[in-house]
Amino acid sequence: MTAIRLTAPLKGWACSLDEVPDAVFAGRMLGDGIAIDPVGTSLHAPCDGEVLTLHSGGHAITLRGVGGVELLMHIGIDTVQLGGAPFTARVAPGERVTQGQVLIEFDLDAIVCAAPSVVTPILVTNGDAFRIVAHGGGRMVEPGDVVLTLEPVAAREAVAETGGERVSAEVRVPMAHGIHARPAARIGDVAKGFSATSWLVKGGAQATTRGAVGLLGLGIRHGDVIEVRASGADAAQAVAALVALIEGGMGEATAPDAPPPAPIAPAPAGLRDLPAGQLGGTLAAAGYAIGTARWLRVAEIEVPVDGQGIEVEAQRLERALGAVRARLAAAPGTGAGAAIRAAHIAFLDDDDLRAEADRGIVGGQDAGHAWRGATRAQAMVLKGLGDSRLAERADDLLDLERQVLAELTGAETAALAFAPGTILLADDLLPSQVMALDPAAVVGLAIERGGPTSHVAILAGTMGLPALVAIGAPLQDVADGTTLILDADGGVVHVDPPEAVLAEARAIAGRRADAAAAALAAAGEACRTADGVRIEAFANLGSVEDARIAVANGAEGSGLLRTEFLFLERDTAPDATEQAALYGEIAGVLEGRPLIVRLLDVGGDKPAPYLPIAPEENPALGLRGIRVALAMPKILEAQLRGILSVRPVGQCRIMIPMVASVAEIVAVRAVVDRLRGEMGIAERVEVGIMVETPAAAVTAGTLAAHADFLSIGTNDLTQYALAMDRGNPAVAAGIDGLHPAVLQLIAHTAQGAARHGRWVGVCGGLASDGLAVPLLIGLGITELSAAPRFVPELKALVRTLSIDRCHALATRALAAASAGEVRAMVRDFLKEQAA
């Protein structure tokens, strides 16, 4: 058969699928083809053919054209959730169409405002029968311009069924939008992992699970009961896996008639009436900086699609993975950077990720193309699980994608060198990019997307770089060379400020620098309020290096030792001896100062391979924190033995995470007391709790009767109280621990603890927020555990405060209408204090 020429269905810029901001399409999980960023408002037939399916949402259509080529055209990304409003179909399934005929008309402006992207993929979904021999991307096209040329390939012999069992099961479809392009791709991807042939059946019609067009043609909608069938040696396993995948919802909305989502990263200014010239963002790392805007724009590494043979490509990938692994392992340093590098090494060693890349290589792909497809598909899964911290780990996968592709292609990693005084702008940042920055040159970060709990945010705080994330699309309007004032503490970027504003900012920066120097000089003094009330200034730790930094900055102890660094990124749990050695080393660095050790806080959001925790629809509300430890008593006992082994006895205090009931405290204390008896420890060891759930805050008076102390984790408490995911840029602007509802819970906790004479601390993000400190003290908090480098500033601030005035301020804040009102109230209070 002669070549088949497909014409542009849209007016717009034609580009590679690699530029589509969606892992399913960019990874060719539905097929290869081309994409067009439209400037027109109608979709045309790229060839003569028959309309196979038209999605009920109006955004996607499939055709069968000349020679049997099957095509999927998907207008925009995530447009299934728009409910069909911007789309008007001009054809129906079964209708014959001619090349250039209008298929769908759409409101381009409405899609731009409501969807992540309007880029439209045009895919050949039966790519096993056709080879793309010419690609017309990288130019403006009009309907009628040839954009793809295909050649048929020799038909493969049908795989004969060799017997084996035949299995079927029914499942009800929970996804609000049924089985559209993304779920079809996921189903096909899972089906490829089995030798059995499998189908979905609806109303007598069936389609193979490995054919996206056929699956879309079934028109499966929310609530439909469908049958999953399979035939072959592993048919039962295939059916079970596909049923579990569909029942789990695949990260899709599961409520019927789900409303269209908010734009992916709206500007937070929309929640805060900021004046012209200011952009709002979410605090990721505290600080204040004046500098010059410089954009970090990194071109995607180009890789060929077709490989040089399975053996050649498999060896290339193995060498590249080994080189990146060796480089990460050899990198110097400890603390957050070392922990992140360890996480990256664990991803490199992930069997499932490697198996997915190997499948691409076996299918004839270049090693780089296969690796990109594997990492992006897994990143998409993480982002679709409904948990902010898992979604942020997807950034680590994309970071590794780039590192391995650079190794494969020999692409030079651009040196991240910037002029002194740079405020770095980016649509998003990878952890390795942040670690490569020179803090002597880059003075702050302003990021369009991102979340406040990402590795990027952690690194920025460790490096002392003020950082705002989730600023949104308006950041794109800031040009290189623009003067900026980055007030991370205030959540605002001032763009090209007038000279008067700039002069005041320089004065503020100068005063802050002088105050920081004075605070560091006095950091060794005890922390007391102006009227002599003792407030303990502790530091949150995650490593031995953190402990050294904390002591150098005057920390009086540690209010939170995160022990996850010992448990994650390894194949087996650490035994009691290994744990005792690490806890003892950190305790030694603290030189007798209190060390509060949080028991292992893992779960669905922080998985470990040796912990048999099943996938959860909502990991934030599932098996995590103390629930995991109580379900796995050997893990709990080994950790408690490690803590109790540290000498002197009593320097280490035990803190239980994610407590919601008295029974959890009683169960842990029983194990502690039993182990004390077995280890010959006569001294009593303090056992406290973290208040991270509204349940714990509301019942603090009851819990305090069984706990020696209470420490509030304000990050989780805030997101649970406000029902807002703190890692989701779409709502990040509304997440604020100074919301009156959160303050009410803190007040309730302090009051309940006081009835039993228990002290209450804060080890969450609010302890490192200068505007929160007066309120926390006023609410009765007597211990603040902050980021190690913030401790000098914390102590200096506390010394200016009096208990009575802070209490009066807190009382007014509890009656405020919003977090913004509270922050304005505290700013005025601090100005009066300084006057």
Number of C-alpha atoms within 10 A of each C-alpha: 7 8 14 19 17 21 22 27 29 28 21 20 17 25 23 17 26 21 16 23 15 19 22 22 30 24 22 19 21 26 24 23 25 26 30 30 22 23 15 15 14 23 26 22 26 29 24 17 21 20 22 22 23 23 24 18 20 22 28 24 28 26 28 20 23 14 15 13 19 24 26 26 23 25 30 25 20 19 25 24 21 20 17 17 16 18 23 16 21 12 16 15 15 13 12 15 21 14 18 19 18 19 19 21 18 20 14 18 12 13 20 14 12 19 20 19 20 24 24 27 28 27 22 28 23 20 19 13 18 22 16 17 11 13 16 18 17 11 11 16 22 18 22 18 18 17 26 21 18 21 17 18 12 9 9 8 6 6 7 6 11 9 9 13 13 17 18 19 15 14 16 15 22 23 26 20 25 26 25 22 23 20 23 22 23 22 23 20 17 15 22 15 13 18 14 22 21 26 21 24 21 16 11 8 10 18 18 19 27 22 19 29 27 22 27 24 21 18 16 23 20 17 16 16 16 20 19 23 24 29 22 19 18 17 22 18 14 27 27 15 17 25 21 13 16 20 14 18 19 20 19 19 18 18 12 14 12 14 12 16 14 13 17 18 22 22 26 26 19 11 13 13 11 13 9 8 12 20 23 28 30 31 28 30 30 23 23 23 25 21 20 25 24 22 20 16 11 9 6 10 15 13 18 12 14 17 22 13 15 19 11 13 23 18 12 17 24 13 15 20 22 17 16 20 20 12 12 16 14 10 11 8 10 15 17 21 21 17 20 22 22 19 19 24 22 16 19 19 15 11 11 12 18 19 14 19 25 21 17 23 26 17 14 17 22 26 34 31 22 28 28 25 25 25 26 22 25 18 21 16 18 22 18 17 23 21 22 23 25 23 23 22 20 21 23 23 25 17 18 24 20 21 19 24 24 19 20 20 15 9 13 9 11 8 9 13 12 17 12 14 18 25 30 23 24 19 19 17 23 18 23 20 14 20 15 11 17 15 17 11 16 23 24 30 27 30 25 24 25 31 28 25 17 24 25 29 25 17 21 24 21 17 18 16 24 25 31 34 32 32 30 24 16 16 22 14 8 16 15 14 14 14 21 22 25 28 23 26 19 19 22 23 24 21 21 19 17 11 9 9 13 17 12 11 20 15 12 14 17 12 12 15 13 11 16 16 14 14 22 19 13 17 23 16 14 16 26 20 19 14 12 12 15 15 19 21 29 33 31 25 28 19 22 20 15 23 26 16 17 27 23 16 22 26 34 24 25 30 29 27 25 17 21 17 19 17 20 21 23 16 12 12 20 17 16 19 14 15 23 22 15 18 23 21 16 23 24 16 17 21 12 15 17 17 25 26 24 22 23 23 20 22 25 24 25 15 18 19 13 12 15 11 15 11 15 17 16 13 20 19 13 16 20 21 19 25 18 21 23 15 11 13 13 13 18 21 19 19 24 22 21 21 27 25 21 21 15 12 15 18 23 26 22 27 28 25 26 22 23 23 14 17 12 18 21 14 11 21 20 11 16 22 15 10 16 19 11 10 12 8 14 10 9 11 19 17 21 28 28 27 32 24 22 19 17 26 29 19 18 27 20 17 29 27 16 17 22 21 23 27 27 29 23 26 19 21 25 26 21 19 18 17 10 17 22 26 22 24 28 22 20 26 26 20 22 23 23 25 23 22 19 23 25 20 24 26 23 19 28 27 19 22 26 16 13 17 13 18 18 27 27 27 26 26 19 23 28 24 21 19 22 20 22 25 28 25 24 22 25 22 24 18 21 30 29 27 26 26 23 27 29 27 21 25 27 21 21 22 18 15 22 19 20 12 16 21 18 13 19 27 17 14 23 21 13 16 12 15 20 16 15 24 18 12 17 21 15 11 16 16 9 9 12 8 5
